[in-house]
């Protein structure tokens, strides 16, 4: 009976008694093959263990998804300027007043005051109810003042809703906010209430 080269080399290098190795031959098979069993960790490292690749593939897929999300965030961050910031936050509801309060970090009473003075616009149209829900792609403006240099322009605080994802008992909202933005006056001209 001849041993394969790798087994023969292993047996020549290290005496069997030190390793605790026993050599078995399977006489019932057509081609008898030697089988090594070991009680020490030295020989067990010579025998390789094959693992399933399923978990590695799942990890690779999740890494790919994370990379695409990071690429989207990087792209959004490239578009912004010093006064613009992309934020992800949780809101209890999608009411316009709640979203403005959370994104612009202003009190609810200031949002109410702006609503009663007709300073809040969604996609260029006057907000008629504070409880109107916002959707992806909406631009919510709070008019701050008419520009001092050009009366055809307005200074506004703008929140642009980028993504809405429902969570348990709340919503995850991704928005781009700009606390000071100079825009052209709306089609139905905004004038300060006196």
N, C-alpha and C positions, 0 to 999 in steps of 0.2 A: 504494500500500500504506500503510495507516495502522497505527500502533503503538498498543498499549494505553496508557492514560494513565500508568500507573506506569512503564512502560519509557520512554516519551517524556519524562517528567519526569526520570527518571534520566539520560538522555542529554543533556538540556539543562543540568543542574546541573554535571556533570563531563565535561570533554572526553574523547573516546575514547582518545586517545593516552596520557593519564595513567593511565587505568585498565587499558589493555591489553585492551579489550573489542572483540570482533568481533561483528557483527550478521549472522545467517544467516536466510534465508527458505526454508522447505520448499515448493518449487513443486509437488511431486507431490501434496500433500494438497488436499482440496477447499477448505479455508479456510487459506490460508497464515498461519502463526504465526511471530512472531519468536522466536529462541532466543538467549539471551545466554550467552556463555562468557567466563570471566575467568581471568586468570593472577595476579591480585592478590587479597588477602583482603578488600578493600573490597566488591567486587561479590558475592563468595561469601556474605557475610552477608545480602545481599538475597534470595538464593535459599534457601528453607527446606528442611531435610532432615527427612523423616518417619521416625521410629523405631518399632520394634515396642513395644507396650504390655505384652507378655507378662511381661517381667522386673519391671515396675512392679506388675503384679497379684500376682505371687508375693511381692514385698516387702510389699505391703499385707496379704496373707493372713497372712504370718509376723508382721507387726506386730500384727494382730488377735489371733493366738494368744498372743503375748507379753503383750498387754494383759489377756487373760482370766487368764493365769497370775499376773500381777501383782495382779489383782483378788482372786484366791483367796488369795494370800499376804497382801494387805492385810486381808482378812476374818479370816484366821487370827490375824493380829497384833492385831486389835481384840478378839478373844476373850480373849487372854492377859492375865495380870496381871504384877506385878513379878517374881514368882518363876517364872513359866512362860516358856518360850522355844521357838520353832519352829525346828528345825535340819534341814538337809539334809546328809547325809554318806554316805560309801561304806563298805560293810562287805563282808568277804570271804564271809561266809555269813549265813544268817538264823537261826542258833542263838540261843536266848534269852540265853545268857551273853555272846555276842559283841555282841549288840544293846545289852544293858545296859551293858557295859563301854564301848562307843563313845559311847552317848548321854549317860550320866551322868558320863563322864570319871573312872571309878574303875578300880583295877587288877583284873586277872583273879582274883588271889588273894582280894580282898575279895568278889567276886561268888561265888567258890567257897565261901567261908566263910558267906555269906548263904544259899547253897543248902543246905549241910549243916545249918544251923540252921533250915531250913524257913521262911525269911523271904521267899522269892520266890513271888509269886502272878501268874498270868496269868488275866485276866478273873475274878478273885475265887477261882480254884481253885489249890490248891497245885501247884507245878511239880514233877513227878515225875522228869523227866530234864533235865539241862542242855542236851542237844542237841535238845530239842523246837524245831521251827521256829515262827517268829512269822508272823502274817499281817496284812493290812491291817485296821485297826480294833481290834487287840488292845491291851489295857491291861496293862502289866507293872509290878507293884509290888514294891518292896523295903521291907519293914517296918522302920522305924527303932526305934520304941519305942511303948509305950502312952502316950496323952496323960496328963499329970500332973493336969490339971484334971478330966477326965472319963474313967473307965476304959472307957467304951463306944466311945471313939474311938481311932484309931491315927494316928501320924505316919508317912507313907510317902514314898518317892521314886518318882514315877510316870513311865513312858514310854508314850505313846500313839502307836502306829504309824499314820501318816496315809496314806502312799503308799509302795509298793515298785515300783521299776522295774529290771529286769535290765539290766546293762551287761556289757561283755566281761570275764569272769572275776571279776565282783563285782556288787554290788547297790547301787543308789542308794536310800537310805532317807530318807524325810521323816517326822520325828517331833516330837511336842510333848513336852517334858520339864519336869517340875516336881520340883525337888530336895527340897522340903518341902511336903507337902500333908496336911491334916487330913481324914480320912475316917471314916465309921462302920465299926465292926468288921464283918468278913465274916460270912456266914451260918454257916459252920462256923468258929466263933470261933478267932482266933489267940491263942495264949498263948505267952509266952516260954519257951524250953527252959531247964531248970535243970540 
